[in-house]
Amino acid sequence: MIKNSIALIGFMATGKTTVGKDLVKELGEVYRLVEMDNMIIEDAGKSIPKIFSEDGEIRFREYEIAACKKASQFNNVVISCGGGCVLNKINIDYLKQNCHIVLLQASAEEIYKRCMNDGPETRPVIDKADPKAEIEKVLVFRKPFYEAAAEIIIETTERTIDEIVKEILDKMKEEGSF
């Protein structure tokens, strides 16, 4: 099977949505961006923080699996995956069926700065007592999951969106993917 979609994985604030939007523009009109978080919100009928507070993380992960399965069946899409998507191997198995998996990574310091710019309403991690330490802890825990899932790894720290998009497309062309 020829893979014709791209799944962007990575921790929050690594650029998945922003890069995804520009990647879609570069790839042309036949491509569209799919936000996995939006699929979960639509399916659950409530925000992600509400899902966690009312239904718990296990229920959220069930919604995430369903969204991953559905998104992985689309053609010509760029999927912006939730940061924890990689924690469940079934999600990666679904994505690998039709997607090239690209890891966007950034330093803990860069993620912290981006989260602070976005504010606590969109980045709950900065509501923690020590947000930098929380970011570092989660990054260390998830790093092996991200790296095991990724076919291409792109560093986003101190880089422009254009540079990141160009590198993704160049690496995919080198591999004969596009």
Backbone as a ProteinNet text record, in pm:
[ID]
protein_1_A
[PRIMARY]
MIKNSIALIGFMATGKTTVGKDLVKELGEVYRLVEMDNMIIEDAGKSIPKIFSEDGEIRFREYEIAACKKASQFNNVVISCGGGCVLNKINIDYLKQNCHIVLLQASAEEIYKRCMNDGPETRPVIDKADPKAEIEKVLVFRKPFYEAAAEIIIETTERTIDEIVKEILDKMKEEGSF
[TERTIARY]
83.3	0	87.4	53.5	125.1	69.3	158.7	117.9	108	-6.9	-23.4	-61.2	-39.1	-69	51.1	48.9	157.3	95.5	152	110.2	222.9	190.4	287.4	268.9	375.4	370.9	470.3	454.6	547.9	477.1	555.8	502.2	429.3	347.7	277.2	378.2	334.5	412.7	539	540.6	653.4	624	500	466	377.8	314.3	237.4	128	48.3	-61.9	-10.2	80.7	133.3	207.9	293.1	366.5	267.7	170.1	69.8	-3.3	-43	-113.3	-27	99.9	188.8	226.4	236.1	264	150.7	27.2	-90	-84.6	-48.4	-36.4	66.8	180.6	288	248.5	173.6	136	25.5	-49.1	-151.7	-292.8	-385.3	-527.6	-585.9	-523.3	-580.8	-558.1	-468.6	-440.4	-520.3	-550.4	-616.2	-557.3	-572.1	-522.1	-631.2	-594.8	-685.6	-626.9	-702.7	-661.2	-721.7	-639.1	-691.5	-764.3	-713	-781.5	-923.2	-940	-1074.2	-1167.7	-1113.3	-1194.8	-1242.3	-1154.4	-1188.4	-1295.6	-1279	-1375.5	-1512.8	-1513.2	-1639.2	-1705.9	-1626.4	-1679.6	-1733.7	-1660.1	-1698.4	-1806.2	-1813.9	-1909.9	-1867.9	-1736.6	-1684.8	-1535.5	-1482.6	-1340.8	-1252.7	-1127.7	-1033.6	-1015.3	-998.5	-989.8	-1114.7	-1233	-1356.4	-1358	-1309.7	-1302.8	-1216.9	-1098.8	-1009.4	-1074.1	-1137.2	-1193.4	-1320.4	-1404.5	-1531.9	-1524.7	-1443.4	-1441.8	-1310.5	-1203.4	-1073.5	-986.4	-859.2	-763	-790.8	-837.1	-862.9	-968.3	-1074.7	-1179.2	-1124.6	-1040.3	-978.5	-897.7	-818.6	-735.3	-821.9	-940.7	-1033.3	-1080.6	-1114.8	-1152.3	-1035.3	-915	-796	-773	-792.1	-776.5	-877.8	-1002.1	-1106.2	-1072.3	-1023.8	-987.4	-869.1	-772.9	-655.2	-693.8	-779.8	-825.7	-895.2	-984.3	-1058.9	-965.8	-879.2	-788.6	-693	-650.2	-554	-614	-745.8	-811.8	-833.2	-806.8	-820.7	-703.3	-726.7	-620.2	-585.8	-460.6	-412.5	-442.4	-399.5	-416.7	-283.2	-274.9	-169	-240.9	-202.9	-269.9	-183.6	-241.4	-176.7	-223.9	-134.4	-170.5	-152.3	-229.2	-210.8	-76	-21.7	111	126.7	20.1	27.5	-14.6	-44.9	-91	4.6	133.8	234.7	237.5	170.4	174.5	100	15.3	-60.8	-17.7	45.6	99.8	-6.5	-128.9	-234.3	-251.7	-232.8	-241.6	-134.6	-13.4	96.8	74.1	25.9	-4.8	-108.7	-213.5	-313.9	-249.3	-172.7	-113.2	-16.7	60.1	160.8	98.4	-29.8	-95.1	-101.2	-117.7	-138.9	-59	20.5	88.6	239.2	309.1	450	448.9	521.3	517.4	639.8	611.7	715.4	710.3	821.8	833.2	886.9	812	859.9	904.5	1029.8	1078	1139.2	1139.2	1196.7	1254.2	1342.1	1400.8	1293.9	1315.4	1222.6	1210.8	1320.5	1320.7	1233.6	1247.3	1167.9	1019.2	987.8	848.5	790.8	868	824.8	792.5	884.1	862.1	735.5	717.9	599.2	471.7	475	357.8	324.8	427	404.9	341.9	382.8	324.3	178.7	145.6	9.1	-86.8	-37.7	-121.8	-179.6	-219.8	-266.1	-397.1	-480.3	-607.3	-587	-479.4	-451.7	-339.3	-259.7	-146.4	-151.5	-234	-251.5	-122.8	-21.3	103.5	165.5	138.2	200.3	126.9	18.2	-50.2	14.3	111.2	180	271.5	307	394.6	528.1	584.3	710.6	693.2	637.8	607.3	729.3	843.5	963.7	1000	995.8	1029.2	927.5	800.6	695.3	719	751.3	779.6	897.5	1005.3	1124.4	1092.6	1015.5	980	901.2	800.9	717.7	798.3	883.1	967.3	1058.5	1121.8	1210.9	1132.2	1013.5	931.5	888.1	844.6	788.5	892.2	1013.4	1115.2	1129.1	1141.4	1155.2	1031.7	913.8	790.4	791	825.2	830.7	931.5	1050.9	1157.3	1127.6	1062.4	1027.1	922.1	833.3	724.9	769.9	865.9	901.3	980.2	943.8	1022	1116.4	1075.1	1154.7	1149.9	1265.1	1271.9	1320.4	1244.5	1275.6	1286.6	1395.9	1415.1	1351	1266.8	1196.6	1248.4	1336.5	1387.7	1458.9	1417.3	1478.1	1482.4	1378.1	1369.2	1238.3	1237.5	1114.6	1026.3	898.7	804.1	845.3	885.1	928.4	1045.6	1143	1258.8	1214.8	1123.3	1076.5	999.7	908.9	829.8	921.7	1018.3	1112.2	1190.8	1236	1311.8	1226.4	1100.5	1011.1	996.5	965.5	944.6	1072.5	1186.7	1315.1	1344.2	1322.7	1350.4	1255.3	1131.1	1035	1071.8	1119.8	1162.9	1284.9	1380.1	1499.5	1460.1	1357.5	1312.8	1222.5	1191.8	1101.6	956.7	924.7	787.2	696	753	673	743.1
-119.3	0	125	219.1	345.8	436.6	489.7	582.9	721.8	786.2	919.1	1025.8	994.5	1091.2	1104.5	1209.7	1237.9	1255.8	1190	1208.9	1281.8	1396.8	1473.4	1438.9	1387.6	1354.1	1442.9	1450.8	1527.6	1584.9	1636.4	1696.5	1825.5	1872.6	1998.6	2108.7	2202.3	2321.1	2290	2175.5	2147.9	2193.8	2236.7	2294.4	2208.5	2105.6	2012.4	2082.6	2166.4	2232.6	2337.1	2420.1	2527.8	2470.2	2373.3	2308	2235.7	2169.7	2097.5	2186.9	2305.5	2400.3	2438.8	2468.3	2508.1	2390.1	2272.6	2152.5	2126.5	2143.3	2126	2225.9	2349.8	2451.5	2409.7	2357.6	2315.1	2194.1	2103.3	1979.1	2000.3	2108.6	2139.6	2111.8	2148.9	2148	2012	1904.2	1772.8	1732.2	1801.6	1770.6	1859.5	1803.3	1882.9	1845.3	1936.8	1914.4	1850.8	1749.8	1684.5	1701.4	1765.9	1785.8	1674.1	1584.5	1473	1521.6	1625.3	1678.3	1724.8	1787.8	1832.8	1714.2	1605.7	1485.8	1430.8	1431.5	1381.4	1470.3	1600.7	1695.9	1675.8	1659.2	1638.8	1507.4	1403	1271.9	1271.2	1334.9	1335.7	1439.5	1543	1649.9	1740.6	1740.1	1827.1	1849.6	1948.6	1982.8	1872	1873	1772.9	1786.7	1909.2	1918.6	1861.9	1882.2	1827.8	1675.1	1619.7	1474	1420.1	1481.6	1435.8	1450.1	1564.1	1587	1506.2	1488.4	1418.5	1268.4	1229.3	1088.6	1017	1093.2	1035.5	1011.1	984.9	966.9	841.5	734.3	610.7	634.6	704.8	734.7	824.9	922.9	1008.5	923.7	829.9	745.6	658.9	620	545.3	633.2	758.2	852.5	871.7	878.4	899.8	783	660.3	542.6	546.9	580	587.8	695.6	810.4	919.9	880	811.8	767.2	667.8	574.7	474.8	543.3	636.2	707.4	792.2	871.1	960	881.4	764.8	685.9	629.9	631.6	580	687	812.9	921.5	918.4	967.7	981.7	1128.6	1153.8	1289.1	1386.9	1347.9	1435.5	1451.8	1561.1	1580.6	1577.8	1483.5	1466.5	1526.9	1619.7	1674.5	1590.1	1503.8	1410	1474.9	1427.4	1471.7	1425.2	1498.1	1469.4	1331.3	1277	1145.7	1030.7	1058.5	956.9	837.2	863.2	757.4	661.1	694.2	609.6	478.6	473.2	351.6	297.6	181.9	125.3	106.7	81	62.7	188	305.6	430.2	435.8	400.5	402.8	298	181.5	77.3	126.8	194	251.2	353.2	445.3	551.9	497	397	342.6	274.9	241.9	178.4	271.4	400.8	493	623	636.5	763.8	746.5	847.6	864.2	937.9	886.3	946.4	1035.2	1162.6	1263.9	1316.6	1305.5	1357.6	1499.8	1591.4	1728.1	1738.7	1775.8	1786.1	1923.1	1961.6	2089.3	2070.1	2159.9	2152.5	2185.6	2139.5	2168.9	2319.6	2390.1	2537.3	2602.6	2556.9	2611.5	2581.6	2460.4	2422.3	2509.7	2530.2	2615.5	2756.9	2813.9	2949.8	2955.9	2858.1	2856.7	2841.2	2755.8	2737	2866	2933.5	3059.7	3163.1	3165.4	3258.7	3225.8	3096.1	3053.1	3076	3065	3088.3	2960.6	2966.1	2846.3	2788.6	2870.3	2816.2	2717.9	2733	2638	2541.5	2575.3	2491.2	2467.5	2372.6	2349.5	2314	2267.5	2229.4	2347.3	2469.9	2584	2622.2	2552.1	2572.3	2491	2408.8	2325.5	2414	2363.8	2439	2472.2	2375.2	2396.5	2346.2	2431.8	2385.7	2335.7	2400.7	2355.3	2212.2	2185.3	2050.6	1948.9	1987.2	1897.6	1866	1967.4	1948.3	1853.1	1878	1793	1648.3	1629.4	1495.2	1419.6	1485.5	1420.2	1392.9	1487.3	1466.4	1344.6	1332.6	1219.1	1088.3	1086.8	965.3	928	1027.6	998.7	982.8	1029.1	1027.5	891.8	780.7	651.9	614.6	655.5	628.8	708	837.6	922.7	867.5	836.6	792.1	656.2	567.3	435.8	447.2	544.4	560.9	635.4	725.1	817.6	753	793.1	756.3	870.3	991.1	1111.4	1194.9	1247.3	1331.9	1470.7	1571	1710.4	1793.3	1863.2	1954.9	2089.4	2141.2	2267.4	2385.3	2360.2	2468.2	2573.2	2698.7	2814.9	2801.9	2741.5	2729.3	2788.6	2836.2	2891.2	2777.5	2806.3	2707.2	2667.5	2765.1	2735.7	2637.1	2656.7	2566.3	2424.7	2415.4	2285.3	2212.3	2283.2	2224.1	2177.5	2261	2225.5	2099.8	2091.2	1973.4	1846.8	1857	1740.3	1693	1785.5	1748.4	1695.8	1757.7	1710.5	1567.6	1539.3	1405.3	1302	1342.1	1248.8	1220.8	1321.3	1300.2	1210.4	1229.6	1145.1	997.6	974.5	837.5	784.5	869.4	828.7	825.7	896.8	897.3	992.9	1100.3	1199.9	1242.6
0	0	0	-83.2	-88.4	19.3	101.2	206	145.9	163.8	104.4	206.7	333.7	438.8	531.2	611.7	705.6	843.6	942.4	1081.1	1153.7	1211.3	1288.2	1435.4	1496.6	1638.2	1712.1	1843.6	1925.8	2046.2	2137.1	2259.2	2225	2316.6	2293.3	2260.8	2179.8	2143.8	2063.4	1994.8	1906	1763.5	1737.8	1607.9	1520.2	1575	1491.7	1410.3	1474	1403	1305.5	1350.8	1264.9	1145.2	1170.2	1060.9	969.7	1029.6	951.5	853.2	897.9	809.5	689.9	715.4	606.1	516.3	574.8	496.7	397.9	443.6	357.5	241.1	270.1	163.4	59.4	106	15.5	-67.8	-7.6	-76.2	-178.8	-164.8	-264.4	-217.9	-303.6	-271	-236.6	-280.9	-250.9	-105.2	-35.8	104.5	197.8	316.5	420.8	556.1	650.8	785.9	870.9	946.4	1040.2	1179.7	1265.7	1405.7	1489.7	1538.4	1616.7	1742.8	1806.9	1926.5	1893	1777.2	1736.6	1713	1658.3	1638.1	1772.2	1870.3	2004.2	2067.5	2057.9	2113.8	2050.3	1918.7	1847	1889.4	1899.1	1936.6	2079.8	2170.8	2312.2	2343.6	2259.2	2285.7	2400.2	2429.4	2535.9	2516.1	2583.4	2571	2630.2	2591.5	2642.6	2794.3	2848.5	2994.9	3064.9	3005.1	3063.4	3056.1	2946.1	2934.7	3048.9	3069.3	3175.6	3312.6	3338.2	3472.7	3497.7	3395.6	3414.7	3389.4	3291.2	3249.7	3281.4	3303	3334.3	3212.1	3239.3	3130.6	3049.3	3113.4	3039.2	2931.6	2966.2	2867.5	2757.7	2795.5	2694.1	2596.4	2647.8	2561.4	2469.4	2516	2428.9	2313.8	2344.2	2238	2140.7	2195.4	2113.6	2018	2067.1	1981.1	1866.5	1898.3	1794.9	1691.7	1738.7	1647.5	1560.5	1618.9	1545.1	1436.5	1472.6	1376.2	1258.8	1289.5	1184.8	1098.2	1162.7	1088.7	999.4	1046	969.5	840.6	829.2	709.1	601.8	637.5	539.9	443.1	322.3	224.1	206.4	171.7	143.7	258.1	377.3	493.5	565.8	639.5	737.1	870.7	956.4	1085.2	1194.4	1268.5	1386.8	1505	1553.3	1659.9	1796.4	1892.6	2029.8	2082.3	2177.7	2230	2290.4	2347.9	2411.8	2324.1	2201.5	2105.5	2099.3	2111.9	2098.7	2215.9	2323.8	2443.3	2424.9	2323.6	2297.2	2161	2161.1	2036.6	1928.8	1968.7	1868.6	1782.5	1842.4	1765.4	1657.5	1694	1597.7	1489.6	1528.2	1429.1	1329	1377.3	1286.3	1192.9	1248.5	1167.3	1062.8	1099.5	1006.2	884.8	891.4	777.1	656.2	678.4	567.4	579.7	685.4	711.5	726.4	681.3	715.2	848.2	947.4	1080.3	1099.9	1124.5	1141.4	1284.1	1354	1489.6	1484.2	1542.4	1561.3	1706	1726.3	1863	1887.5	2014.5	2056.6	2196.1	2233.9	2367.6	2472.2	2594.3	2703.5	2723.3	2710.6	2726.4	2619.3	2494.9	2383.9	2404.4	2445.1	2471.3	2582	2687.5	2798.2	2748.3	2668.3	2614.6	2529.8	2442.3	2355.8	2438.5	2539.6	2627.2	2702.4	2750.8	2823.6	2730.2	2605.6	2507.3	2478.9	2478	2446.8	2562.3	2685.5	2803.2	2861.2	2990.5	3061.4	3009.8	2945.7	2896	2781.6	2706.2	2598.1	2633.9	2731.9	2773.3	2924.2	2969.5	3113.2	3187.8	3116.3	3181.9	3257	3212.6	3280.1	3408.3	3439.3	3567	3678.8	3645.7	3745.8	3831	3949	4039.9	3972.9	3900.3	3829.4	3686	3599.2	3463.1	3385	3402.8	3330.6	3369.9	3500.3	3548.9	3497.1	3492.6	3441.7	3293.9	3216	3072.7	3056.2	3130.1	3118.9	3156.9	3265	3311.8	3204.8	3147.2	3046	2919.2	2879.2	2760.6	2777.6	2892.5	2918.4	2911	2971.2	2970.3	2828.6	2751.1	2617.9	2508	2529	2423.3	2354	2428.6	2357.6	2275.1	2320.2	2245	2114.2	2124.8	2005.4	1904.4	1952.2	1861.5	1799.6	1873.3	1819.1	1708.5	1721.6	1624.3	1498.3	1512.8	1404.5	1291.7	1170.6	1052.4	1016.3	1049.5	1024.9	1152.9	1194.3	1313.6	1272.5	1312.6	1276.3	1404.2	1418.1	1530.6	1495.2	1585.7	1557.5	1640	1734.6	1820	1735.8	1756	1689.8	1537.1	1480.8	1335	1287.8	1164.5	1108.9	1058.5	1045.2	992.4	850.5	769.5	632.2	629.3	718.6	724	761.5	856	903.3	792.9	727.8	618.4	506.1	469.6	362.6	399.8	526.3	568.5	563.8	606.2	601.3	457	367.7	227.2	163.5	194.7	141.3	188.3	316.1	369.4	309.4	287.9	228.2	82.4	10.8	-128.2	-132.8	-37.8	-31.3	-13.6	66.1	92.1	-19.3	-116.1	-223.8	-183.8	-74.4	-22.7	-98.2	-150.8	-222.9	-348.7
[MASK]
++++++++++++++++++++++++++++++++++++++++++++++++++++++++++++++++++++++++++++++++++++++++++++++++++++++++++++++++++++++++++++++++++++++++++++++++++++++++++++++++++++++++++++++++++

